[in-house]
Amino acid sequence: MRKKPSLSQALNNANKSDRKAEVPKKVEPLESLADDKTDSKVAPSRRGKRAIVGHFDPVVCKQLKLLAVEQDKSSQALLAEALNLLFQSYGKKPIA
């Protein structure tokens, strides 16, 4: 019965054949790669903006959504209003 080659030997053989076929690629700065990929997939209204995330009880989410319906505003508009009130209470400029 013939003995099978070891896994490490098979990997070494595969790596040797792969190395011969590799062609050096042009390297771009990380900043330009990140900008290109995110800009094409991000809605225009979200470009240049960052998400602020928090974890709350489900009842908080439900109450925020109900308030948004009652006030005929989006949840984001209500959160911006809340952040501006927070900034003002700490003596900061309302910028949200």
DAWOTA-V187829 format. One record per pair of residues at least 24 apart in sequence whose C-alpha atoms are under 10 Angstrom apart, sorted by sequence separation. I is the first residue (numbers start at 0). GAP is how many residues later the second one is. D is the distance in whole Angstrom. If there is no record, write none. Layout:
i->I gap->GAP d->D
i->I gap->GAP d->D
This chain:
none
